[in-house]
Amino acid sequence: FHYASDRHTCHKYVDECSAGTHNCSSSTSVCEDEPAFHSCTCNPGHYHIGYNRYICHKDVDECSAVNDCNTTVSTCNNTLGSYYCQCHTGFAQNTTNDKLCTEIDECATVTPVCEEQYSNCSNTFGSYQCICNSPYVNSKLNDKLCGFENCSSF
Protein backbone atom coordinates (compact mmCIF):
# COMPACT_ATOMS: atom_id res chain seq x y z
CA PHE A 1 0.00 0.00 0.00
CA HIS A 2 1.03 3.59 -0.53
CA TYR A 3 -0.44 7.06 -0.08
CA ALA A 4 -1.83 8.98 -3.05
CA SER A 5 -0.54 12.46 -3.84
CA ASP A 6 -3.17 13.96 -1.48
CA ARG A 7 -1.40 12.06 1.36
CA HIS A 8 -4.78 10.97 2.79
CA THR A 9 -5.93 8.25 0.41
CA CYS A 10 -4.30 4.85 0.65
CA HIS A 11 -3.88 2.79 -2.53
CA LYS A 12 -2.89 -0.80 -3.01
CA TYR A 13 0.62 -1.04 -4.44
CA VAL A 14 0.61 -1.96 -8.13
CA ASP A 15 3.67 -3.03 -10.09
CA GLU A 16 2.90 -1.20 -13.35
CA CYS A 17 5.83 -2.87 -15.11
CA SER A 18 4.60 -6.42 -14.43
CA ALA A 19 0.94 -5.49 -14.95
CA GLY A 20 1.71 -3.88 -18.33
CA THR A 21 0.03 -0.63 -17.30
CA HIS A 22 3.18 1.45 -17.70
CA ASN A 23 3.74 3.98 -20.48
CA CYS A 24 7.32 3.05 -21.40
CA SER A 25 8.03 2.32 -25.04
CA SER A 26 9.61 -1.12 -25.33
CA SER A 27 11.55 0.01 -28.42
CA THR A 28 13.35 2.84 -26.60
CA SER A 29 13.30 1.97 -22.88
CA VAL A 30 12.89 -0.58 -20.08
CA CYS A 31 10.24 -0.20 -17.37
CA GLU A 32 11.63 -0.04 -13.81
CA ASP A 33 9.21 -0.44 -10.91
CA GLU A 34 9.68 1.89 -7.95
CA PRO A 35 7.54 2.37 -4.82
CA ALA A 36 4.39 4.32 -5.78
CA PHE A 37 5.40 4.82 -9.42
CA HIS A 38 7.53 3.51 -12.27
CA SER A 39 10.18 5.02 -14.51
CA CYS A 40 11.55 4.24 -17.93
CA THR A 41 15.30 3.62 -18.25
CA CYS A 42 16.43 4.60 -21.72
CA ASN A 43 18.11 2.04 -23.96
CA PRO A 44 21.69 2.78 -25.11
CA GLY A 45 21.69 5.59 -27.70
CA HIS A 46 18.51 7.12 -26.25
CA TYR A 47 18.03 9.84 -23.64
CA HIS A 48 15.40 11.70 -21.59
CA ILE A 49 14.57 15.29 -22.46
CA GLY A 50 14.14 17.51 -19.41
CA TYR A 51 12.34 16.02 -16.42
CA ASN A 52 10.07 13.60 -18.31
CA ARG A 53 11.22 10.19 -17.06
CA TYR A 54 8.77 8.28 -19.27
CA ILE A 55 9.77 9.28 -22.79
CA CYS A 56 13.11 8.34 -24.35
CA HIS A 57 14.32 9.86 -27.59
CA LYS A 58 16.80 8.30 -29.99
CA ASP A 59 20.01 10.24 -30.20
CA VAL A 60 20.64 12.02 -33.47
CA ASP A 61 24.26 12.04 -34.60
CA GLU A 62 24.60 15.75 -35.31
CA CYS A 63 28.14 15.15 -36.58
CA SER A 64 26.86 13.10 -39.53
CA ALA A 65 24.55 15.97 -40.55
CA VAL A 66 25.12 19.67 -41.14
CA ASN A 67 26.47 21.26 -37.93
CA ASP A 68 28.29 24.37 -36.75
CA CYS A 69 31.78 22.81 -36.51
CA ASN A 70 34.29 24.27 -38.94
CA THR A 71 36.24 21.20 -40.11
CA THR A 72 39.26 23.37 -40.96
CA VAL A 73 39.83 24.17 -37.28
CA SER A 74 37.84 21.54 -35.33
CA THR A 75 36.43 18.02 -35.19
CA CYS A 76 32.77 17.30 -34.40
CA ASN A 77 32.15 14.94 -31.43
CA ASN A 78 28.65 13.55 -30.94
CA THR A 79 27.16 13.34 -27.42
CA LEU A 80 23.72 12.16 -26.27
CA GLY A 81 21.34 14.93 -27.26
CA SER A 82 24.02 17.29 -28.55
CA TYR A 83 27.56 17.61 -29.91
CA TYR A 84 30.66 19.72 -29.39
CA CYS A 85 33.48 20.97 -31.57
CA GLN A 86 36.96 19.83 -30.46
CA CYS A 87 39.43 22.52 -31.54
CA HIS A 88 42.57 21.50 -33.41
CA THR A 89 46.03 22.40 -32.11
CA GLY A 90 46.60 26.14 -32.46
CA PHE A 91 42.94 26.97 -31.81
CA ALA A 92 40.94 27.48 -28.60
CA GLN A 93 37.26 27.14 -27.71
CA ASN A 94 35.45 30.44 -28.13
CA THR A 95 34.35 31.73 -24.71
CA THR A 96 30.88 32.83 -25.88
CA ASN A 97 30.05 30.02 -28.34
CA ASP A 98 31.34 26.47 -27.71
CA LYS A 99 30.74 25.56 -31.37
CA LEU A 100 33.41 28.03 -32.52
CA CYS A 101 37.20 27.82 -32.33
CA THR A 102 39.37 30.92 -32.21
CA GLU A 103 42.89 31.05 -33.63
CA ILE A 104 45.55 31.37 -30.90
CA ASP A 105 48.23 34.01 -31.41
CA GLU A 106 51.20 32.08 -30.01
CA CYS A 107 53.41 35.16 -30.46
CA ALA A 108 51.25 37.16 -28.04
CA THR A 109 51.60 34.68 -25.16
CA VAL A 110 53.41 35.65 -21.97
CA THR A 111 55.99 32.86 -22.36
CA PRO A 112 58.13 33.46 -25.45
CA VAL A 113 57.79 30.71 -28.05
CA CYS A 114 60.86 31.82 -30.04
CA GLU A 115 64.38 32.64 -28.90
CA GLU A 116 63.88 36.40 -28.65
CA GLN A 117 67.56 37.31 -28.91
CA TYR A 118 67.98 35.34 -32.18
CA SER A 119 64.57 35.54 -33.90
CA ASN A 120 61.19 37.19 -34.27
CA CYS A 121 57.89 35.39 -33.88
CA SER A 122 55.40 35.46 -36.76
CA ASN A 123 51.88 34.18 -36.11
CA THR A 124 50.41 31.90 -38.81
CA PHE A 125 46.99 30.24 -39.16
CA GLY A 126 46.96 27.61 -36.40
CA SER A 127 50.68 27.90 -35.65
CA TYR A 128 53.64 30.27 -35.69
CA GLN A 129 57.11 30.67 -37.21
CA CYS A 130 60.37 31.81 -35.69
CA ILE A 131 62.12 33.97 -38.26
CA CYS A 132 65.83 34.01 -37.48
CA ASN A 133 67.80 37.24 -37.40
CA SER A 134 70.85 37.41 -39.70
CA PRO A 135 73.37 35.71 -39.60
CA TYR A 136 71.36 32.92 -37.94
CA VAL A 137 69.22 30.33 -39.76
CA ASN A 138 66.49 27.92 -38.66
CA SER A 139 67.64 24.52 -37.48
CA LYS A 140 66.94 21.58 -39.78
CA LEU A 141 65.98 19.52 -36.68
CA ASN A 142 63.73 22.13 -35.05
CA ASP A 143 62.51 25.09 -37.12
CA LYS A 144 61.77 27.03 -33.90
CA LEU A 145 65.52 27.24 -33.08
CA CYS A 146 68.15 29.45 -34.70
CA GLY A 147 71.87 28.82 -35.15
CA PHE A 148 74.79 29.26 -37.52
CA GLU A 149 74.41 27.68 -40.93
CA ASN A 150 77.82 25.98 -40.85
CA CYS A 151 76.99 23.82 -37.81
CA SER A 152 76.55 20.31 -39.29
CA SER A 153 74.59 18.87 -36.34
CA PHE A 154 72.29 21.86 -36.28
C-alpha positions in Angstrom: 0.0 0.0 0.0 1.0 3.6 -0.5 -0.4 7.1 -0.1 -1.8 9.0 -3.0 -0.5 12.5 -3.8 -3.2 14.0 -1.5 -1.4 12.1 1.4 -4.8 11.0 2.8 -5.9 8.3 0.4 -4.3 4.8 0.7 -3.9 2.8 -2.5 -2.9 -0.8 -3.0 0.6 -1.0 -4.4 0.6 -2.0 -8.1 3.7 -3.0 -10.1 2.9 -1.2 -13.3 5.8 -2.9 -15.1 4.6 -6.4 -14.4 0.9 -5.5 -15.0 1.7 -3.9 -18.3 0.0 -0.6 -17.3 3.2 1.5 -17.7 3.7 4.0 -20.5 7.3 3.1 -21.4 8.0 2.3 -25.0 9.6 -1.1 -25.3 11.6 0.0 -28.4 13.3 2.8 -26.6 13.3 2.0 -22.9 12.9 -0.6 -20.1 10.2 -0.2 -17.4 11.6 0.0 -13.8 9.2 -0.4 -10.9 9.7 1.9 -8.0 7.5 2.4 -4.8 4.4 4.3 -5.8 5.4 4.8 -9.4 7.5 3.5 -12.3 10.2 5.0 -14.5 11.6 4.2 -17.9 15.3 3.6 -18.2 16.4 4.6 -21.7 18.1 2.0 -24.0 21.7 2.8 -25.1 21.7 5.6 -27.7 18.5 7.1 -26.3 18.0 9.8 -23.6 15.4 11.7 -21.6 14.6 15.3 -22.5 14.1 17.5 -19.4 12.3 16.0 -16.4 10.1 13.6 -18.3 11.2 10.2 -17.1 8.8 8.3 -19.3 9.8 9.3 -22.8 13.1 8.3 -24.3 14.3 9.9 -27.6 16.8 8.3 -30.0 20.0 10.2 -30.2 20.6 12.0 -33.5 24.3 12.0 -34.6 24.6 15.8 -35.3 28.1 15.2 -36.6 26.9 13.1 -39.5 24.6 16.0 -40.5 25.1 19.7 -41.1 26.5 21.3 -37.9 28.3 24.4 -36.8 31.8 22.8 -36.5 34.3 24.3 -38.9 36.2 21.2 -40.1 39.3 23.4 -41.0 39.8 24.2 -37.3 37.8 21.5 -35.3 36.4 18.0 -35.2 32.8 17.3 -34.4 32.2 14.9 -31.4 28.6 13.5 -30.9 27.2 13.3 -27.4 23.7 12.2 -26.3 21.3 14.9 -27.3 24.0 17.3 -28.5 27.6 17.6 -29.9 30.7 19.7 -29.4 33.5 21.0 -31.6 37.0 19.8 -30.5 39.4 22.5 -31.5 42.6 21.5 -33.4 46.0 22.4 -32.1 46.6 26.1 -32.5 42.9 27.0 -31.8 40.9 27.5 -28.6 37.3 27.1 -27.7 35.5 30.4 -28.1 34.3 31.7 -24.7 30.9 32.8 -25.9 30.1 30.0 -28.3 31.3 26.5 -27.7 30.7 25.6 -31.4 33.4 28.0 -32.5 37.2 27.8 -32.3 39.4 30.9 -32.2 42.9 31.0 -33.6 45.6 31.4 -30.9 48.2 34.0 -31.4 51.2 32.1 -30.0 53.4 35.2 -30.5 51.2 37.2 -28.0 51.6 34.7 -25.2 53.4 35.7 -22.0 56.0 32.9 -22.4 58.1 33.5 -25.5 57.8 30.7 -28.1 60.9 31.8 -30.0 64.4 32.6 -28.9 63.9 36.4 -28.6 67.6 37.3 -28.9 68.0 35.3 -32.2 64.6 35.5 -33.9 61.2 37.2 -34.3 57.9 35.4 -33.9 55.4 35.5 -36.8 51.9 34.2 -36.1 50.4 31.9 -38.8 47.0 30.2 -39.2 47.0 27.6 -36.4 50.7 27.9 -35.6 53.6 30.3 -35.7 57.1 30.7 -37.2 60.4 31.8 -35.7 62.1 34.0 -38.3 65.8 34.0 -37.5 67.8 37.2 -37.4 70.8 37.4 -39.7 73.4 35.7 -39.6 71.4 32.9 -37.9 69.2 30.3 -39.8 66.5 27.9 -38.7 67.6 24.5 -37.5 66.9 21.6 -39.8 66.0 19.5 -36.7 63.7 22.1 -35.1 62.5 25.1 -37.1 61.8 27.0 -33.9 65.5 27.2 -33.1 68.2 29.5 -34.7 71.9 28.8 -35.1 74.8 29.3 -37.5 74.4 27.7 -40.9 77.8 26.0 -40.9 77.0 23.8 -37.8 76.5 20.3 -39.3 74.6 18.9 -36.3 72.3 21.9 -36.3 
